[in-house]
Amino acid sequence: MKTLGLLVGFIGILILACTVILTPAHSFNPADSNNGVSANAAIFFGGLIVFGAGVVMYANSIEKKAQGKK
């Protein structure tokens, strides 16, 4: 579960990085265009959710491992 949590977290980070890197620079300027940001918003927040799920999975596996050693 620990490895799976790290893998899911890494995939979430990749999604976040791709949405920021692949969004055209002019779309971050509200005066120019809002279409690129609106299109990437769902993917960006989806990446946050995937990353959060990976962190929770990793944290739960660490907690169970620590309780088993007591």
CHARMM internal coordinates of N, CA and C (Angstrom, degrees):
IC EDIT
DIST 1 N 1 CA 1.4489
DIST 1 CA 1 C 1.5364
ANGL 1 N 1 CA 1 C 110.40
DIST 1 C 2 N 1.3242
ANGL 1 CA 1 C 2 N 115.35
DIHE 1 N 1 CA 1 C 2 N -31.44
DIST 2 N 2 CA 1.4638
ANGL 1 C 2 N 2 CA 119.78
DIHE 1 CA 1 C 2 N 2 CA 179.63
DIST 2 CA 2 C 1.5305
ANGL 2 N 2 CA 2 C 110.38
DIHE 1 C 2 N 2 CA 2 C -64.08
DIST 2 C 3 N 1.3208
ANGL 2 CA 2 C 3 N 116.44
DIHE 2 N 2 CA 2 C 3 N -46.78
DIST 3 N 3 CA 1.4607
ANGL 2 C 3 N 3 CA 120.97
DIHE 2 CA 2 C 3 N 3 CA -179.71
DIST 3 CA 3 C 1.5270
ANGL 3 N 3 CA 3 C 110.83
DIHE 2 C 3 N 3 CA 3 C -65.91
DIST 3 C 4 N 1.3176
ANGL 3 CA 3 C 4 N 116.44
DIHE 3 N 3 CA 3 C 4 N -39.60
DIST 4 N 4 CA 1.4646
ANGL 3 C 4 N 4 CA 120.40
DIHE 3 CA 3 C 4 N 4 CA 178.80
DIST 4 CA 4 C 1.5264
ANGL 4 N 4 CA 4 C 110.69
DIHE 3 C 4 N 4 CA 4 C -63.69
DIST 4 C 5 N 1.3259
ANGL 4 CA 4 C 5 N 116.92
DIHE 4 N 4 CA 4 C 5 N -41.36
DIST 5 N 5 CA 1.4625
ANGL 4 C 5 N 5 CA 120.59
DIHE 4 CA 4 C 5 N 5 CA 177.41
DIST 5 CA 5 C 1.5178
ANGL 5 N 5 CA 5 C 112.07
DIHE 4 C 5 N 5 CA 5 C -61.74
DIST 5 C 6 N 1.3359
ANGL 5 CA 5 C 6 N 116.33
DIHE 5 N 5 CA 5 C 6 N -42.08
DIST 6 N 6 CA 1.4634
ANGL 5 C 6 N 6 CA 119.97
DIHE 5 CA 5 C 6 N 6 CA 177.62
DIST 6 CA 6 C 1.5233
ANGL 6 N 6 CA 6 C 111.20
DIHE 5 C 6 N 6 CA 6 C -65.07
DIST 6 C 7 N 1.3283
ANGL 6 CA 6 C 7 N 116.59
DIHE 6 N 6 CA 6 C 7 N -40.02
DIST 7 N 7 CA 1.4612
ANGL 6 C 7 N 7 CA 120.97
DIHE 6 CA 6 C 7 N 7 CA 179.63
DIST 7 CA 7 C 1.5294
ANGL 7 N 7 CA 7 C 111.22
DIHE 6 C 7 N 7 CA 7 C -64.58
DIST 7 C 8 N 1.3196
ANGL 7 CA 7 C 8 N 116.68
DIHE 7 N 7 CA 7 C 8 N -45.41
DIST 8 N 8 CA 1.4655
ANGL 7 C 8 N 8 CA 120.62
DIHE 7 CA 7 C 8 N 8 CA 179.65
DIST 8 CA 8 C 1.5283
ANGL 8 N 8 CA 8 C 110.06
DIHE 7 C 8 N 8 CA 8 C -64.96
DIST 8 C 9 N 1.3302
ANGL 8 CA 8 C 9 N 117.21
DIHE 8 N 8 CA 8 C 9 N -40.67
DIST 9 N 9 CA 1.4617
ANGL 8 C 9 N 9 CA 120.44
DIHE 8 CA 8 C 9 N 9 CA 176.83
DIST 9 CA 9 C 1.5153
ANGL 9 N 9 CA 9 C 112.23
DIHE 8 C 9 N 9 CA 9 C -62.54
DIST 9 C 10 N 1.3222
ANGL 9 CA 9 C 10 N 116.75
DIHE 9 N 9 CA 9 C 10 N -40.60
DIST 10 N 10 CA 1.4616
ANGL 9 C 10 N 10 CA 121.05
DIHE 9 CA 9 C 10 N 10 CA 178.76
DIST 10 CA 10 C 1.5264
ANGL 10 N 10 CA 10 C 111.04
DIHE 9 C 10 N 10 CA 10 C -65.43
DIST 10 C 11 N 1.3218
ANGL 10 CA 10 C 11 N 116.70
DIHE 10 N 10 CA 10 C 11 N -39.67
DIST 11 N 11 CA 1.4688
ANGL 10 C 11 N 11 CA 120.35
DIHE 10 CA 10 C 11 N 11 CA 176.98
DIST 11 CA 11 C 1.5291
ANGL 11 N 11 CA 11 C 110.06
DIHE 10 C 11 N 11 CA 11 C -63.03
DIST 11 C 12 N 1.3338
ANGL 11 CA 11 C 12 N 116.70
DIHE 11 N 11 CA 11 C 12 N -40.13
DIST 12 N 12 CA 1.4636
ANGL 11 C 12 N 12 CA 120.22
DIHE 11 CA 11 C 12 N 12 CA 176.63
DIST 12 CA 12 C 1.5159
ANGL 12 N 12 CA 12 C 112.34
DIHE 11 C 12 N 12 CA 12 C -61.76
DIST 12 C 13 N 1.3368
ANGL 12 CA 12 C 13 N 116.71
DIHE 12 N 12 CA 12 C 13 N -41.19
DIST 13 N 13 CA 1.4650
ANGL 12 C 13 N 13 CA 120.59
DIHE 12 CA 12 C 13 N 13 CA 177.63
DIST 13 CA 13 C 1.5271
ANGL 13 N 13 CA 13 C 110.38
DIHE 12 C 13 N 13 CA 13 C -64.52
DIST 13 C 14 N 1.3338
ANGL 13 CA 13 C 14 N 116.97
DIHE 13 N 13 CA 13 C 14 N -40.06
DIST 14 N 14 CA 1.4684
ANGL 13 C 14 N 14 CA 119.57
DIHE 13 CA 13 C 14 N 14 CA 177.55
DIST 14 CA 14 C 1.5251
ANGL 14 N 14 CA 14 C 111.87
DIHE 13 C 14 N 14 CA 14 C -62.61
DIST 14 C 15 N 1.3226
ANGL 14 CA 14 C 15 N 116.78
DIHE 14 N 14 CA 14 C 15 N -40.39
DIST 15 N 15 CA 1.4645
ANGL 14 C 15 N 15 CA 120.17
DIHE 14 CA 14 C 15 N 15 CA 178.35
DIST 15 CA 15 C 1.5264
ANGL 15 N 15 CA 15 C 109.86
DIHE 14 C 15 N 15 CA 15 C -62.50
DIST 15 C 16 N 1.3324
ANGL 15 CA 15 C 16 N 116.51
DIHE 15 N 15 CA 15 C 16 N -45.12
DIST 16 N 16 CA 1.4661
ANGL 15 C 16 N 16 CA 120.09
DIHE 15 CA 15 C 16 N 16 CA 179.51
DIST 16 CA 16 C 1.5220
ANGL 16 N 16 CA 16 C 111.29
DIHE 15 C 16 N 16 CA 16 C -62.01
DIST 16 C 17 N 1.3240
ANGL 16 CA 16 C 17 N 116.17
DIHE 16 N 16 CA 16 C 17 N -44.44
DIST 17 N 17 CA 1.4652
ANGL 16 C 17 N 17 CA 119.98
DIHE 16 CA 16 C 17 N 17 CA -178.98
DIST 17 CA 17 C 1.5276
ANGL 17 N 17 CA 17 C 111.07
DIHE 16 C 17 N 17 CA 17 C -64.04
DIST 17 C 18 N 1.3131
ANGL 17 CA 17 C 18 N 116.96
DIHE 17 N 17 CA 17 C 18 N -41.68
DIST 18 N 18 CA 1.4695
ANGL 17 C 18 N 18 CA 120.07
DIHE 17 CA 17 C 18 N 18 CA -179.21
DIST 18 CA 18 C 1.5245
ANGL 18 N 18 CA 18 C 111.61
DIHE 17 C 18 N 18 CA 18 C -66.01
DIST 18 C 19 N 1.3280
ANGL 18 CA 18 C 19 N 117.51
DIHE 18 N 18 CA 18 C 19 N -38.50
DIST 19 N 19 CA 1.4646
ANGL 18 C 19 N 19 CA 118.32
DIHE 18 CA 18 C 19 N 19 CA 179.84
DIST 19 CA 19 C 1.5212
ANGL 19 N 19 CA 19 C 111.32
DIHE 18 C 19 N 19 CA 19 C -67.88
DIST 19 C 20 N 1.3199
ANGL 19 CA 19 C 20 N 117.23
DIHE 19 N 19 CA 19 C 20 N -34.58
DIST 20 N 20 CA 1.4668
ANGL 19 C 20 N 20 CA 119.37
DIHE 19 CA 19 C 20 N 20 CA 179.72
DIST 20 CA 20 C 1.5250
ANGL 20 N 20 CA 20 C 110.66
DIHE 19 C 20 N 20 CA 20 C -76.53
DIST 20 C 21 N 1.3264
ANGL 20 CA 20 C 21 N 117.13
DIHE 20 N 20 CA 20 C 21 N -42.26
DIST 21 N 21 CA 1.4630
ANGL 20 C 21 N 21 CA 120.70
DIHE 20 CA 20 C 21 N 21 CA -176.58
DIST 21 CA 21 C 1.5284
ANGL 21 N 21 CA 21 C 111.58
DIHE 20 C 21 N 21 CA 21 C -72.55
DIST 21 C 22 N 1.3162
ANGL 21 CA 21 C 22 N 117.56
DIHE 21 N 21 CA 21 C 22 N -40.56
DIST 22 N 22 CA 1.4616
ANGL 21 C 22 N 22 CA 120.50
DIHE 21 CA 21 C 22 N 22 CA -174.47
DIST 22 CA 22 C 1.5236
ANGL 22 N 22 CA 22 C 114.19
DIHE 21 C 22 N 22 CA 22 C -85.13
DIST 22 C 23 N 1.3414
ANGL 22 CA 22 C 23 N 117.84
DIHE 22 N 22 CA 22 C 23 N -5.75
DIST 23 N 23 CA 1.4601
ANGL 22 C 23 N 23 CA 119.87
DIHE 22 CA 22 C 23 N 23 CA 175.76
DIST 23 CA 23 C 1.5206
ANGL 23 N 23 CA 23 C 108.51
DIHE 22 C 23 N 23 CA 23 C -77.62
DIST 23 C 24 N 1.3225
ANGL 23 CA 23 C 24 N 118.69
DIHE 23 N 23 CA 23 C 24 N 128.57
DIST 24 N 24 CA 1.4671
ANGL 23 C 24 N 24 CA 120.13
DIHE 23 CA 23 C 24 N 24 CA -179.60
DIST 24 CA 24 C 1.5287
ANGL 24 N 24 CA 24 C 111.56
DIHE 23 C 24 N 24 CA 24 C -58.98
DIST 24 C 25 N 1.3165
ANGL 24 CA 24 C 25 N 116.26
DIHE 24 N 24 CA 24 C 25 N 145.87
DIST 25 N 25 CA 1.4636
ANGL 24 C 25 N 25 CA 121.14
DIHE 24 CA 24 C 25 N 25 CA -175.52
DIST 25 CA 25 C 1.5263
ANGL 25 N 25 CA 25 C 112.21
DIHE 24 C 25 N 25 CA 25 C -62.03
DIST 25 C 26 N 1.3265
ANGL 25 CA 25 C 26 N 117.44
DIHE 25 N 25 CA 25 C 26 N -35.24
DIST 26 N 26 CA 1.4648
ANGL 25 C 26 N 26 CA 119.13
DIHE 25 CA 25 C 26 N 26 CA -177.48
DIST 26 CA 26 C 1.5172
ANGL 26 N 26 CA 26 C 112.56
DIHE 25 C 26 N 26 CA 26 C -70.29
DIST 26 C 27 N 1.3316
ANGL 26 CA 26 C 27 N 117.46
DIHE 26 N 26 CA 26 C 27 N -20.76
DIST 27 N 27 CA 1.4591
ANGL 26 C 27 N 27 CA 118.69
DIHE 26 CA 26 C 27 N 27 CA -178.31
DIST 27 CA 27 C 1.5182
ANGL 27 N 27 CA 27 C 112.09
DIHE 26 C 27 N 27 CA 27 C -76.78
DIST 27 C 28 N 1.3398
ANGL 27 CA 27 C 28 N 118.56
DIHE 27 N 27 CA 27 C 28 N -14.76
DIST 28 N 28 CA 1.4588
ANGL 27 C 28 N 28 CA 120.39
DIHE 27 CA 27 C 28 N 28 CA 176.33
DIST 28 CA 28 C 1.5292
ANGL 28 N 28 CA 28 C 111.61
DIHE 27 C 28 N 28 CA 28 C -80.38
DIST 28 C 29 N 1.3262
ANGL 28 CA 28 C 29 N 117.23
DIHE 28 N 28 CA 28 C 29 N -11.77
DIST 29 N 29 CA 1.4579
ANGL 28 C 29 N 29 CA 121.41
DIHE 28 CA 28 C 29 N 29 CA 178.62
DIST 29 CA 29 C 1.5262
ANGL 29 N 29 CA 29 C 108.30
DIHE 28 C 29 N 29 CA 29 C -91.35
DIST 29 C 30 N 1.3334
ANGL 29 CA 29 C 30 N 118.53
DIHE 29 N 29 CA 29 C 30 N 111.84
DIST 30 N 30 CA 1.4656
ANGL 29 C 30 N 30 CA 120.14
DIHE 29 CA 29 C 30 N 30 CA -176.70
DIST 30 CA 30 C 1.5264
ANGL 30 N 30 CA 30 C 113.45
DIHE 29 C 30 N 30 CA 30 C -61.41
DIST 30 C 31 N 1.3334
ANGL 30 CA 30 C 31 N 116.98
DIHE 30 N 30 CA 30 C 31 N -25.15
DIST 31 N 31 CA 1.4667
ANGL 30 C 31 N 31 CA 119.34
DIHE 30 CA 30 C 31 N 31 CA 179.72
DIST 31 CA 31 C 1.5229
ANGL 31 N 31 CA 31 C 111.36
DIHE 30 C 31 N 31 CA 31 C -71.66
DIST 31 C 32 N 1.3260
ANGL 31 CA 31 C 32 N 117.09
DIHE 31 N 31 CA 31 C 32 N -29.64
DIST 32 N 32 CA 1.4675
ANGL 31 C 32 N 32 CA 120.72
DIHE 31 CA 31 C 32 N 32 CA -178.32
DIST 32 CA 32 C 1.5276
ANGL 32 N 32 CA 32 C 111.88
DIHE 31 C 32 N 32 CA 32 C -83.12
DIST 32 C 33 N 1.3176
ANGL 32 CA 32 C 33 N 115.17
DIHE 32 N 32 CA 32 C 33 N -64.78
DIST 33 N 33 CA 1.4559
ANGL 32 C 33 N 33 CA 119.05
DIHE 32 CA 32 C 33 N 33 CA -172.52
DIST 33 CA 33 C 1.5179
ANGL 33 N 33 CA 33 C 109.36
DIHE 32 C 33 N 33 CA 33 C -154.82
DIST 33 C 34 N 1.2976
ANGL 33 CA 33 C 34 N 115.76
DIHE 33 N 33 CA 33 C 34 N 144.20
DIST 34 N 34 CA 1.4647
ANGL 33 C 34 N 34 CA 120.81
DIHE 33 CA 33 C 34 N 34 CA 177.16
DIST 34 CA 34 C 1.5194
ANGL 34 N 34 CA 34 C 110.34
DIHE 33 C 34 N 34 CA 34 C -113.46
DIST 34 C 35 N 1.3235
ANGL 34 CA 34 C 35 N 118.03
DIHE 34 N 34 CA 34 C 35 N -1.64
DIST 35 N 35 CA 1.4581
ANGL 34 C 35 N 35 CA 121.38
DIHE 34 CA 34 C 35 N 35 CA -174.45
DIST 35 CA 35 C 1.5188
ANGL 35 N 35 CA 35 C 112.75
DIHE 34 C 35 N 35 CA 35 C -67.77
DIST 35 C 36 N 1.3236
ANGL 35 CA 35 C 36 N 118.07
DIHE 35 N 35 CA 35 C 36 N -42.36
DIST 36 N 36 CA 1.4562
ANGL 35 C 36 N 36 CA 120.16
DIHE 35 CA 35 C 36 N 36 CA -178.88
DIST 36 CA 36 C 1.5091
ANGL 36 N 36 CA 36 C 112.68
DIHE 35 C 36 N 36 CA 36 C -65.37
DIST 36 C 37 N 1.3306
ANGL 36 CA 36 C 37 N 116.68
DIHE 36 N 36 CA 36 C 37 N -39.92
DIST 37 N 37 CA 1.4614
ANGL 36 C 37 N 37 CA 120.47
DIHE 36 CA 36 C 37 N 37 CA 178.91
DIST 37 CA 37 C 1.5188
ANGL 37 N 37 CA 37 C 110.00
DIHE 36 C 37 N 37 CA 37 C -68.41
DIST 37 C 38 N 1.3237
ANGL 37 CA 37 C 38 N 117.24
DIHE 37 N 37 CA 37 C 38 N -41.33
DIST 38 N 38 CA 1.4639
ANGL 37 C 38 N 38 CA 120.35
DIHE 37 CA 37 C 38 N 38 CA 179.13
DIST 38 CA 38 C 1.5243
ANGL 38 N 38 CA 38 C 111.20
DIHE 37 C 38 N 38 CA 38 C -63.89
DIST 38 C 39 N 1.3096
ANGL 38 CA 38 C 39 N 117.04
DIHE 38 N 38 CA 38 C 39 N -37.69
DIST 39 N 39 CA 1.4598
ANGL 38 C 39 N 39 CA 120.30
DIHE 38 CA 38 C 39 N 39 CA -179.66
DIST 39 CA 39 C 1.5220
ANGL 39 N 39 CA 39 C 111.17
DIHE 38 C 39 N 39 CA 39 C -69.58
DIST 39 C 40 N 1.3221
ANGL 39 CA 39 C 40 N 117.46
DIHE 39 N 39 CA 39 C 40 N -36.49
DIST 40 N 40 CA 1.4586
ANGL 39 C 40 N 40 CA 120.67
DIHE 39 CA 39 C 40 N 40 CA -177.80
DIST 40 CA 40 C 1.5158
ANGL 40 N 40 CA 40 C 113.59
DIHE 39 C 40 N 40 CA 40 C -87.96
DIST 40 C 41 N 1.3154
ANGL 40 CA 40 C 41 N 118.48
DIHE 40 N 40 CA 40 C 41 N -8.70
DIST 41 N 41 CA 1.4604
ANGL 40 C 41 N 41 CA 120.38
DIHE 40 CA 40 C 41 N 41 CA -176.42
DIST 41 CA 41 C 1.5299
ANGL 41 N 41 CA 41 C 111.60
DIHE 40 C 41 N 41 CA 41 C -61.37
DIST 41 C 42 N 1.3098
ANGL 41 CA 41 C 42 N 117.26
DIHE 41 N 41 CA 41 C 42 N -44.41
DIST 42 N 42 CA 1.4675
ANGL 41 C 42 N 42 CA 119.96
DIHE 41 CA 41 C 42 N 42 CA -178.88
DIST 42 CA 42 C 1.5226
ANGL 42 N 42 CA 42 C 111.24
DIHE 41 C 42 N 42 CA 42 C -64.74
DIST 42 C 43 N 1.3123
ANGL 42 CA 42 C 43 N 116.94
DIHE 42 N 42 CA 42 C 43 N -40.81
DIST 43 N 43 CA 1.4682
ANGL 42 C 43 N 43 CA 120.27
DIHE 42 CA 42 C 43 N 43 CA 179.23
DIST 43 CA 43 C 1.5209
ANGL 43 N 43 CA 43 C 110.10
DIHE 42 C 43 N 43 CA 43 C -67.66
DIST 43 C 44 N 1.3336
ANGL 43 CA 43 C 44 N 117.28
DIHE 43 N 43 CA 43 C 44 N -40.25
DIST 44 N 44 CA 1.4612
ANGL 43 C 44 N 44 CA 121.47
DIHE 43 CA 43 C 44 N 44 CA -179.63
DIST 44 CA 44 C 1.5268
ANGL 44 N 44 CA 44 C 110.95
DIHE 43 C 44 N 44 CA 44 C -62.59
DIST 44 C 45 N 1.3292
ANGL 44 CA 44 C 45 N 116.87
DIHE 44 N 44 CA 44 C 45 N -49.51
DIST 45 N 45 CA 1.4573
ANGL 44 C 45 N 45 CA 119.49
DIHE 44 CA 44 C 45 N 45 CA -179.15
DIST 45 CA 45 C 1.5257
ANGL 45 N 45 CA 45 C 111.43
DIHE 44 C 45 N 45 CA 45 C -70.17
DIST 45 C 46 N 1.3197
ANGL 45 CA 45 C 46 N 117.39
DIHE 45 N 45 CA 45 C 46 N -29.20
DIST 46 N 46 CA 1.4634
ANGL 45 C 46 N 46 CA 120.02
DIHE 45 CA 45 C 46 N 46 CA 172.11
DIST 46 CA 46 C 1.5147
ANGL 46 N 46 CA 46 C 111.12
DIHE 45 C 46 N 46 CA 46 C -63.78
DIST 46 C 47 N 1.3305
ANGL 46 CA 46 C 47 N 116.56
DIHE 46 N 46 CA 46 C 47 N -39.83
DIST 47 N 47 CA 1.4612
ANGL 46 C 47 N 47 CA 120.84
DIHE 46 CA 46 C 47 N 47 CA 175.72
DIST 47 CA 47 C 1.5147
ANGL 47 N 47 CA 47 C 112.08
DIHE 46 C 47 N 47 CA 47 C -63.16
DIST 47 C 48 N 1.3401
ANGL 47 CA 47 C 48 N 116.80
DIHE 47 N 47 CA 47 C 48 N -38.02
DIST 48 N 48 CA 1.4670
ANGL 47 C 48 N 48 CA 119.98
DIHE 47 CA 47 C 48 N 48 CA 176.02
DIST 48 CA 48 C 1.5237
ANGL 48 N 48 CA 48 C 111.24
DIHE 47 C 48 N 48 CA 48 C -62.92
DIST 48 C 49 N 1.3147
ANGL 48 CA 48 C 49 N 116.49
DIHE 48 N 48 CA 48 C 49 N -40.63
DIST 49 N 49 CA 1.4662
ANGL 48 C 49 N 49 CA 120.40
DIHE 48 CA 48 C 49 N 49 CA 179.52
DIST 49 CA 49 C 1.5258
ANGL 49 N 49 CA 49 C 110.39
DIHE 48 C 49 N 49 CA 49 C -66.16
DIST 49 C 50 N 1.3275
ANGL 49 CA 49 C 50 N 117.20
DIHE 49 N 49 CA 49 C 50 N -43.02
DIST 50 N 50 CA 1.4689
ANGL 49 C 50 N 50 CA 120.81
DIHE 49 CA 49 C 50 N 50 CA 178.86
DIST 50 CA 50 C 1.5252
ANGL 50 N 50 CA 50 C 109.90
DIHE 49 C 50 N 50 CA 50 C -63.07
DIST 50 C 51 N 1.3326
ANGL 50 CA 50 C 51 N 117.49
DIHE 50 N 50 CA 50 C 51 N -44.13
DIST 51 N 51 CA 1.4587
ANGL 50 C 51 N 51 CA 121.04
DIHE 50 CA 50 C 51 N 51 CA 178.25
DIST 51 CA 51 C 1.5271
ANGL 51 N 51 CA 51 C 110.54
DIHE 50 C 51 N 51 CA 51 C -62.21
DIST 51 C 52 N 1.3242
ANGL 51 CA 51 C 52 N 117.15
DIHE 51 N 51 CA 51 C 52 N -42.78
DIST 52 N 52 CA 1.4657
ANGL 51 C 52 N 52 CA 120.86
DIHE 51 CA 51 C 52 N 52 CA 178.34
DIST 52 CA 52 C 1.5158
ANGL 52 N 52 CA 52 C 112.37
DIHE 51 C 52 N 52 CA 52 C -62.56
DIST 52 C 53 N 1.3157
ANGL 52 CA 52 C 53 N 116.92
DIHE 52 N 52 CA 52 C 53 N -39.19
DIST 53 N 53 CA 1.4670
ANGL 52 C 53 N 53 CA 120.01
DIHE 52 CA 52 C 53 N 53 CA 177.25
DIST 53 CA 53 C 1.5221
ANGL 53 N 53 CA 53 C 110.73
DIHE 52 C 53 N 53 CA 53 C -64.32
DIST 53 C 54 N 1.3220
ANGL 53 CA 53 C 54 N 117.31
DIHE 53 N 53 CA 53 C 54 N -39.52
DIST 54 N 54 CA 1.4612
ANGL 53 C 54 N 54 CA 120.76
DIHE 53 CA 53 C 54 N 54 CA 177.51
DIST 54 CA 54 C 1.5121
ANGL 54 N 54 CA 54 C 112.15
DIHE 53 C 54 N 54 CA 54 C -64.22
DIST 54 C 55 N 1.3276
ANGL 54 CA 54 C 55 N 116.73
DIHE 54 N 54 CA 54 C 55 N -40.48
DIST 55 N 55 CA 1.4690
ANGL 54 C 55 N 55 CA 120.55
DIHE 54 CA 54 C 55 N 55 CA 178.60
DIST 55 CA 55 C 1.5211
ANGL 55 N 55 CA 55 C 110.65
DIHE 54 C 55 N 55 CA 55 C -64.90
DIST 55 C 56 N 1.3240
ANGL 55 CA 55 C 56 N 117.24
DIHE 55 N 55 CA 55 C 56 N -41.85
DIST 56 N 56 CA 1.4640
ANGL 55 C 56 N 56 CA 120.78
DIHE 55 CA 55 C 56 N 56 CA 179.17
DIST 56 CA 56 C 1.5268
ANGL 56 N 56 CA 56 C 110.67
DIHE 55 C 56 N 56 CA 56 C -64.47
DIST 56 C 57 N 1.3261
ANGL 56 CA 56 C 57 N 117.07
DIHE 56 N 56 CA 56 C 57 N -42.48
DIST 57 N 57 CA 1.4690
ANGL 56 C 57 N 57 CA 120.18
DIHE 56 CA 56 C 57 N 57 CA 178.75
DIST 57 CA 57 C 1.5248
ANGL 57 N 57 CA 57 C 110.71
DIHE 56 C 57 N 57 CA 57 C -62.70
DIST 57 C 58 N 1.3180
ANGL 57 CA 57 C 58 N 116.23
DIHE 57 N 57 CA 57 C 58 N -42.91
DIST 58 N 58 CA 1.4650
ANGL 57 C 58 N 58 CA 120.46
DIHE 57 CA 57 C 58 N 58 CA 179.76
DIST 58 CA 58 C 1.5267
ANGL 58 N 58 CA 58 C 110.60
DIHE 57 C 58 N 58 CA 58 C -65.77
DIST 58 C 59 N 1.3312
ANGL 58 CA 58 C 59 N 117.41
DIHE 58 N 58 CA 58 C 59 N -43.98
DIST 59 N 59 CA 1.4622
ANGL 58 C 59 N 59 CA 120.85
DIHE 58 CA 58 C 59 N 59 CA -178.92
DIST 59 CA 59 C 1.5248
ANGL 59 N 59 CA 59 C 111.19
DIHE 58 C 59 N 59 CA 59 C -64.34
DIST 59 C 60 N 1.3143
ANGL 59 CA 59 C 60 N 117.35
DIHE 59 N 59 CA 59 C 60 N -38.98
DIST 60 N 60 CA 1.4627
ANGL 59 C 60 N 60 CA 119.59
DIHE 59 CA 59 C 60 N 60 CA 178.76
DIST 60 CA 60 C 1.5206
ANGL 60 N 60 CA 60 C 111.75
DIHE 59 C 60 N 60 CA 60 C -66.97
DIST 60 C 61 N 1.3098
ANGL 60 CA 60 C 61 N 117.91
DIHE 60 N 60 CA 60 C 61 N -35.18
DIST 61 N 61 CA 1.4647
ANGL 60 C 61 N 61 CA 119.61
DIHE 60 CA 60 C 61 N 61 CA 179.34
DIST 61 CA 61 C 1.5232
ANGL 61 N 61 CA 61 C 110.80
DIHE 60 C 61 N 61 CA 61 C -71.17
DIST 61 C 62 N 1.3228
ANGL 61 CA 61 C 62 N 118.05
DIHE 61 N 61 CA 61 C 62 N -35.28
DIST 62 N 62 CA 1.4659
ANGL 61 C 62 N 62 CA 121.49
DIHE 61 CA 61 C 62 N 62 CA 177.26
DIST 62 CA 62 C 1.5215
ANGL 62 N 62 CA 62 C 110.05
DIHE 61 C 62 N 62 CA 62 C -66.94
DIST 62 C 63 N 1.3305
ANGL 62 CA 62 C 63 N 116.69
DIHE 62 N 62 CA 62 C 63 N -42.11
DIST 63 N 63 CA 1.4567
ANGL 62 C 63 N 63 CA 121.06
DIHE 62 CA 62 C 63 N 63 CA -179.07
DIST 63 CA 63 C 1.5274
ANGL 63 N 63 CA 63 C 111.21
DIHE 62 C 63 N 63 CA 63 C -63.23
DIST 63 C 64 N 1.3179
ANGL 63 CA 63 C 64 N 117.66
DIHE 63 N 63 CA 63 C 64 N -43.82
DIST 64 N 64 CA 1.4603
ANGL 63 C 64 N 64 CA 121.16
DIHE 63 CA 63 C 64 N 64 CA 179.61
DIST 64 CA 64 C 1.5181
ANGL 64 N 64 CA 64 C 111.13
DIHE 63 C 64 N 64 CA 64 C -65.53
DIST 64 C 65 N 1.3212
ANGL 64 CA 64 C 65 N 116.65
DIHE 64 N 64 CA 64 C 65 N -37.72
DIST 65 N 65 CA 1.4531
ANGL 64 C 65 N 65 CA 120.71
DIHE 64 CA 64 C 65 N 65 CA 179.49
DIST 65 CA 65 C 1.5271
ANGL 65 N 65 CA 65 C 110.41
DIHE 64 C 65 N 65 CA 65 C -66.57
DIST 65 C 66 N 1.3348
ANGL 65 CA 65 C 66 N 117.15
DIHE 65 N 65 CA 65 C 66 N -40.15
DIST 66 N 66 CA 1.4631
ANGL 65 C 66 N 66 CA 121.34
DIHE 65 CA 65 C 66 N 66 CA 179.97
DIST 66 CA 66 C 1.5221
ANGL 66 N 66 CA 66 C 110.71
DIHE 65 C 66 N 66 CA 66 C -68.43
DIST 66 C 67 N 1.3196
ANGL 66 CA 66 C 67 N 118.29
DIHE 66 N 66 CA 66 C 67 N -36.36
DIST 67 N 67 CA 1.4583
ANGL 66 C 67 N 67 CA 121.01
DIHE 66 CA 66 C 67 N 67 CA 179.01
DIST 67 CA 67 C 1.5210
ANGL 67 N 67 CA 67 C 111.17
DIHE 66 C 67 N 67 CA 67 C -70.15
DIST 67 C 68 N 1.3072
ANGL 67 CA 67 C 68 N 116.77
DIHE 67 N 67 CA 67 C 68 N -31.61
DIST 68 N 68 CA 1.4589
ANGL 67 C 68 N 68 CA 120.34
DIHE 67 CA 67 C 68 N 68 CA 179.71
DIST 68 CA 68 C 1.5158
ANGL 68 N 68 CA 68 C 112.95
DIHE 67 C 68 N 68 CA 68 C -69.98
DIST 68 C 69 N 1.3208
ANGL 68 CA 68 C 69 N 118.76
DIHE 68 N 68 CA 68 C 69 N -25.20
DIST 69 N 69 CA 1.4585
ANGL 68 C 69 N 69 CA 122.10
DIHE 68 CA 68 C 69 N 69 CA -178.84
DIST 69 CA 69 C 1.5199
ANGL 69 N 69 CA 69 C 112.76
DIHE 68 C 69 N 69 CA 69 C -80.63
DIST 69 C 70 N 1.3367
ANGL 69 CA 69 C 70 N 118.53
DIHE 69 N 69 CA 69 C 70 N -17.39
DIST 70 N 70 CA 1.4701
ANGL 69 C 70 N 70 CA 121.31
DIHE 69 CA 69 C 70 N 70 CA -177.41
DIST 70 CA 70 C 1.4962
ANGL 70 N 70 CA 70 C 112.43
DIHE 69 C 70 N 70 CA 70 C -71.95
END
COOR INIT
IC SEED 1 N 1 CA 1 C
IC BUILD
